[in-house]
Amino acid sequence: MSDYAAPLADMRFALNEISGLAEIAGLPGCEQAAPELVDQVLDEAAKLAGGVIAPLNAVGDREPSRLENGVVRTPKGFSEAYRNYVEGGWNSLPFDPAHGGQGLPQVVATAVLEMWTSANLSFSLCPMLTIGAVELLQAHGSPEQKRLYLEKMISGEWTGTMNLTEPQAGSDVGAVRTRAVKKGDHYEITGQNIFITYGDHDMAENIVHMVLARLPDAPAGTRGISLFIVPKRLVNPDGSLGGHNDLRCVSLEHKLGIHGSPTCVMAYGDRGGAVGYLVGEPNRGMELMFTMMNNARLNVGLQGVAIAERAYQQARDFARQRVQGRPAGTKADGPLPIVHHGDVRRMLLDMRAATEAARALTYTVAAGIDRARHHPDAAERERQQRRVDLLIPVVKAWCTDLGVEIASTGVQVHGGMGYVEETGAAQHLRDARIAPIYEGTNGIQANDLVARKLGRDAGAAAKELIAEMRTLDRELGAARGDDLASIRRQLSAGLDALASATDWMAETLATDMPRALAASVPYLRMLGTVAGGWLLAKGALAAQQALTQRPGNPRFLEAKLVIARFFGEHRLAGAPGFLPAITGAAAVVGFDPDLL
Amino acid sequence: MSDYAAPLADMRFALNEISGLAEIAGLPGCEQAAPELVDQVLDEAAKLAGGVIAPLNAVGDREPSRLENGVVRTPKGFSEAYRNYVEGGWNSLPFDPAHGGQGLPQVVATAVLEMWTSANLSFSLCPMLTIGAVELLQAHGSPEQKRLYLEKMISGEWTGTMNLTEPQAGSDVGAVRTRAVKKGDHYEITGQNIFITYGDHDMAENIVHMVLARLPDAPAGTRGISLFIVPKRLVNPDGSLGGHNDLRCVSLEHKLGIHGSPTCVMAYGDRGGAVGYLVGEPNRGMELMFTMMNNARLNVGLQGVAIAERAYQQARDFARQRVQGRPAGTKADGPLPIVHHGDVRRMLLDMRAATEAARALTYTVAAGIDRARHHPDAAERERQQRRVDLLIPVVKAWCTDLGVEIASTGVQVHGGMGYVEETGAAQHLRDARIAPIYEGTNGIQANDLVARKLGRDAGAAAKELIAEMRTLDRELGAARGDDLASIRRQLSAGLDALASATDWMAETLATDMPRALAASVPYLRMLGTVAGGWLLAKGALAAQQALTQRPGNPRFLEAKLVIARFFGEHRLAGAPGFLPAITGAAAVVGFDPDLL
């Protein structure tokens, strides 16, 4: 069992010194993000996350959501916590004020979402799915659909789901078979979907399902898929709730982790057809889904950060109180807490450094979304969007892989106690393991990065990013001190390797796509590692400047320098080592699968 | 659910081409290991492992061992399978023929134990613990103790346990508080031990506990610990079973994995004192424990190999049958099994290559144990023992870290299905996660490698190993073909880095032990990676020679070249990247833990 306290100082450092919150707050449409308000929002969110939502994390793991008489019961306490969350107005943070949103920038909403997620990944999935559905409707819903659904979903009174998966249609969404037939002013939907997060639950009075289905005359594949609103309870024209729609949760999955979150098999139209409403034009469902893809993937990447933070806090607290052995070289007479053992401290520093790098990258991309939406200069908006598009798959895959690794290190810090479920460390590992899989597996993210993001401009956006990173490299060269010198050494080597790899990718994409794809995961890992190191270096430079120029917390700032250096020596130093795996991808492509 | 088929061709390749089984079989005392007999042993073990023990793996996960009315009931089928195992004579494979053993070399016993472990890690722990107890008694038991206990334990009719852990004494074994007081011809033992694997069960008629305890006048710390035999049922002088001893299983741990294996809290002497018999001299218990440490750590390292192999087989089989999407660049009209997607194939190759490297290292060290015991030349025996001592912590830590990583990749290959428990992929990850923790955490292994193994000869044994690896490097330089050229490139770079790191370690050990210890895990990982790459390179060279010189299975041999190359480009290439983490350890040591 562990407490969670939002790492407010680290979050503020990442927001202010790395992702440029002050600049975001100066953009038209982001005026809400005045420093005092943001401070207050973060403080209040930390209270709800730490005080109410975090204590339910172990509860949900031990007493999972369950299906009883056809309805899903969430774990004890989830409903009350969700009511708190809705009443506090937390669901509406980033949304359009025209529909009841608070219009805060994405980067602030991201920091707040990190807290819910660290506190309780299972709980946070319900709002996260709702956010996705809201974004779809905000962008593509008809005025009538917005009127009927949007306000309640923005407030969180109603929740949302995404139905994209069927047994034969997982990563290959184009294989969806759910059918939709026009019937007067609506459609009748029939089919079965799997892996529907919060497909049913008892935390809200209505659930708005976003469902992909095929019209009778639709072409095969992804170009024949349409998107429908299918509410659990029908909504009368005056907005009041009508009868139950023809849909139900058939069963729940028995999963490795996120036990609190019900993962539903959903049946639509068992009794003839569920009432659905077309969103946007027929056969354009996949395009519409891409609207929310960037944010959804960012938020899943954030789960990696959030679980890593939670696992880190628990491991650190354990290491401070668990007394075991006398470390070599210590002057103590007797045994000491294990945090004084060199390798335990190495593990904790690694957890901390990797978490901060992943947070820096995630917040920076969230800030990029704000810039891409709100910057007054159109060319800058476009540049920012290119950068966001490039880095979103990196955030999703790199941060979630780190989340699993860091949670596993957290178990290790606990020794034998980490393997006993009562301790809670193992839950973080089990929970973290979903994030590299859903919302597009990390392999699919890497394919997206290479084939789509590098492919569409022959690597121009990536090269632009590398050039920008090189300017920091030069600034580091002009700075003083061992820490920054070490950081620069690793960053320079990483950038050289990344530049070579990017050139190789740009060439290979044009001539041999299977080879480029087989190299995509090592390339993504290299890019994530270098970008994470770059952003921590940026923070380290800011910390060093702050140390010399203005009062502050010198120990906190000094620690930022050491943490960035640690990341450089322990992780960024590994970036060049990915190059042979990238350029050697021919061995993968040519390997006869019968010999596996 | 997955089948397991022992990878006999790969095992034989590792035994014959990498670890030098033929040479072992020629040593005095290893005559049993004639090729025909070894072949037959492996074939028969594969049948029992795949046909009987493997199907119980999922059973034990779903219906864990449980404590009922004070006795432990193992999962359905375990008892019958264990009877099969004992009746087949499998427990006695490596032991002294004077006590009913079969006298087979360690390296053969290791290959066989891999099969039980892949088939069912939970099941395999019972024999594994018995093996440890047998080794202790074989080496240190009195003639009377051997007469009464050894034969039954070698046959497997009785099983053994190790009791080294108390709540306040985990990694710090010296903190043990269990007491032993002399009473006539025996001792009375009182105390509580935790984490006792198969501390109670229903698979054998007696359980022989090896228990660490303190005599009343014992000095503090590890030099005041004595070792006792404490049988579950007392043994009469004629070898027949007497009454129950004063010991019981108080409770079972609720663990992340290895659910089939009962992890017991054991109470000794609740009713006054359990009868125990001193093994060896008083206060020498820790020294005696070291007797079985090398083998026990080898066997836990082997668990990493075994789980990786099982996870690999399951992922490969899934990837061959799961149809999803049309890979880029393929000529197929429709969707194909996912094994044809580049990144899935990369994952499978990585699982395969890492598993083979870990197996090669484990078998080679097992063969080293045989050489250290049986080589006719005393100097060579000593040299082999130094090599074994050096590499045992590497086998334990490097292979078990890989086991977790590979099992996690296995989950990833399954996509969403991997997160659903019914599939079975997640069980491998949960089970694998214990191996880096028990039998000395991997951090402790790294400390042992650095402080004890490098420390005792200032790195001489490590330098000797590096020199031997360099001779292969030269052979590779003389060989032809792209694969071997790539392998050599990576091996050379890895060896250069390892040589630098070893020099740094040897110097730092002498001047700054805390710094050396803080660098010990990255150093161990580097050494494991280079040693694994070296042994696969050795296999690749043998495969190339075999391809040109004698008939065989060309596709199998060609695959060995590509797998070794893959390991070089994807893992060995990362070895130099550990260097900055090693030499930069001052940042870890100097970091104020209050700032974590």
Chai-1 contact restraints between the chains, C-beta under 6 A:
chainA,res_idxA,chainB,res_idxB,connection_type,confidence,min_distance_angstrom,max_distance_angstrom,comment,restraint_id
A,G170,B,Q324,contact,1.0,0.0,6.0,A-B,restraint_1
A,G170,B,G415,contact,1.0,0.0,6.0,A-B,restraint_2
A,G170,B,G416,contact,1.0,0.0,6.0,A-B,restraint_3
A,S171,B,Q324,contact,1.0,0.0,6.0,A-B,restraint_4
A,D172,B,Q324,contact,1.0,0.0,6.0,A-B,restraint_5
A,D172,B,G325,contact,1.0,0.0,6.0,A-B,restraint_6
A,F195,B,G416,contact,1.0,0.0,6.0,A-B,restraint_7
A,E253,B,V420,contact,1.0,0.0,6.0,A-B,restraint_8
A,H254,B,E421,contact,1.0,0.0,6.0,A-B,restraint_9
A,K255,B,Y419,contact,1.0,0.0,6.0,A-B,restraint_10
A,K255,B,V420,contact,1.0,0.0,6.0,A-B,restraint_11
A,L256,B,Y419,contact,1.0,0.0,6.0,A-B,restraint_12
A,L256,B,A426,contact,1.0,0.0,6.0,A-B,restraint_13
A,R316,B,L596,contact,1.0,0.0,6.0,A-B,restraint_14
A,Q324,B,G170,contact,1.0,0.0,6.0,A-B,restraint_15
A,Q324,B,S171,contact,1.0,0.0,6.0,A-B,restraint_16
A,Q324,B,D172,contact,1.0,0.0,6.0,A-B,restraint_17
A,G325,B,D172,contact,1.0,0.0,6.0,A-B,restraint_18
A,A328,B,M513,contact,1.0,0.0,6.0,A-B,restraint_19
A,A328,B,P514,contact,1.0,0.0,6.0,A-B,restraint_20
A,A328,B,L517,contact,1.0,0.0,6.0,A-B,restraint_21
A,G329,B,M513,contact,1.0,0.0,6.0,A-B,restraint_22
A,G329,B,P514,contact,1.0,0.0,6.0,A-B,restraint_23
A,V339,B,P593,contact,1.0,0.0,6.0,A-B,restraint_24
A,G342,B,P514,contact,1.0,0.0,6.0,A-B,restraint_25
A,G342,B,L517,contact,1.0,0.0,6.0,A-B,restraint_26
A,G342,B,A518,contact,1.0,0.0,6.0,A-B,restraint_27
A,D343,B,G443,contact,1.0,0.0,6.0,A-B,restraint_28
A,D343,B,V521,contact,1.0,0.0,6.0,A-B,restraint_29
A,R345,B,V588,contact,1.0,0.0,6.0,A-B,restraint_30
A,R346,B,A518,contact,1.0,0.0,6.0,A-B,restraint_31
A,R346,B,V588,contact,1.0,0.0,6.0,A-B,restraint_32
A,L348,B,L596,contact,1.0,0.0,6.0,A-B,restraint_33
A,L349,B,V588,contact,1.0,0.0,6.0,A-B,restraint_34
A,G415,B,G170,contact,1.0,0.0,6.0,A-B,restraint_35
A,G415,B,I437,contact,1.0,0.0,6.0,A-B,restraint_36
A,G415,B,T441,contact,1.0,0.0,6.0,A-B,restraint_37
A,G416,B,G170,contact,1.0,0.0,6.0,A-B,restraint_38
A,G416,B,F195,contact,1.0,0.0,6.0,A-B,restraint_39
A,G416,B,I437,contact,1.0,0.0,6.0,A-B,restraint_40
A,Y419,B,K255,contact,1.0,0.0,6.0,A-B,restraint_41
A,Y419,B,L256,contact,1.0,0.0,6.0,A-B,restraint_42
A,Y419,B,I434,contact,1.0,0.0,6.0,A-B,restraint_43
A,Y419,B,I437,contact,1.0,0.0,6.0,A-B,restraint_44
A,V420,B,E253,contact,1.0,0.0,6.0,A-B,restraint_45
A,V420,B,K255,contact,1.0,0.0,6.0,A-B,restraint_46
A,E421,B,H254,contact,1.0,0.0,6.0,A-B,restraint_47
A,A426,B,L256,contact,1.0,0.0,6.0,A-B,restraint_48
A,I434,B,Y419,contact,1.0,0.0,6.0,A-B,restraint_49
A,I437,B,G415,contact,1.0,0.0,6.0,A-B,restraint_50
A,I437,B,G416,contact,1.0,0.0,6.0,A-B,restraint_51
A,I437,B,Y419,contact,1.0,0.0,6.0,A-B,restraint_52
A,T441,B,G415,contact,1.0,0.0,6.0,A-B,restraint_53
A,G443,B,D343,contact,1.0,0.0,6.0,A-B,restraint_54
A,M513,B,A328,contact,1.0,0.0,6.0,A-B,restraint_55
A,M513,B,G329,contact,1.0,0.0,6.0,A-B,restraint_56
A,P514,B,A328,contact,1.0,0.0,6.0,A-B,restraint_57
A,P514,B,G329,contact,1.0,0.0,6.0,A-B,restraint_58
A,P514,B,G342,contact,1.0,0.0,6.0,A-B,restraint_59
A,L517,B,A328,contact,1.0,0.0,6.0,A-B,restraint_60
A,L517,B,G342,contact,1.0,0.0,6.0,A-B,restraint_61
A,A518,B,G342,contact,1.0,0.0,6.0,A-B,restraint_62
A,A518,B,R346,contact,1.0,0.0,6.0,A-B,restraint_63
A,V521,B,D343,contact,1.0,0.0,6.0,A-B,restraint_64
A,R555,B,L595,contact,1.0,0.0,6.0,A-B,restraint_65
A,A559,B,L595,contact,1.0,0.0,6.0,A-B,restraint_66
A,V562,B,A587,contact,1.0,0.0,6.0,A-B,restraint_67
A,V562,B,F591,contact,1.0,0.0,6.0,A-B,restraint_68
A,R565,B,A587,contact,1.0,0.0,6.0,A-B,restraint_69
A,F566,B,A587,contact,1.0,0.0,6.0,A-B,restraint_70
A,E569,B,P580,contact,1.0,0.0,6.0,A-B,restraint_71
A,E569,B,A581,contact,1.0,0.0,6.0,A-B,restraint_72
A,E569,B,G584,contact,1.0,0.0,6.0,A-B,restraint_73
A,H570,B,A581,contact,1.0,0.0,6.0,A-B,restraint_74
A,A573,B,G577,contact,1.0,0.0,6.0,A-B,restraint_75
A,A573,B,P580,contact,1.0,0.0,6.0,A-B,restraint_76
A,G574,B,G574,contact,1.0,0.0,6.0,A-B,restraint_77
A,G574,B,G577,contact,1.0,0.0,6.0,A-B,restraint_78
A,G577,B,A573,contact,1.0,0.0,6.0,A-B,restraint_79
A,G577,B,G574,contact,1.0,0.0,6.0,A-B,restraint_80
A,G577,B,G577,contact,1.0,0.0,6.0,A-B,restraint_81
A,P580,B,E569,contact,1.0,0.0,6.0,A-B,restraint_82
A,P580,B,A573,contact,1.0,0.0,6.0,A-B,restraint_83
A,A581,B,E569,contact,1.0,0.0,6.0,A-B,restraint_84
A,A581,B,H570,contact,1.0,0.0,6.0,A-B,restraint_85
A,G584,B,E569,contact,1.0,0.0,6.0,A-B,restraint_86
A,A587,B,V562,contact,1.0,0.0,6.0,A-B,restraint_87
A,A587,B,R565,contact,1.0,0.0,6.0,A-B,restraint_88
A,A587,B,F566,contact,1.0,0.0,6.0,A-B,restraint_89
A,V588,B,R345,contact,1.0,0.0,6.0,A-B,restraint_90
A,V588,B,R346,contact,1.0,0.0,6.0,A-B,restraint_91
A,F591,B,V562,contact,1.0,0.0,6.0,A-B,restraint_92
A,P593,B,V339,contact,1.0,0.0,6.0,A-B,restraint_93
A,L595,B,A559,contact,1.0,0.0,6.0,A-B,restraint_94
A,L596,B,R316,contact,1.0,0.0,6.0,A-B,restraint_95
A,L596,B,L348,contact,1.0,0.0,6.0,A-B,restraint_96
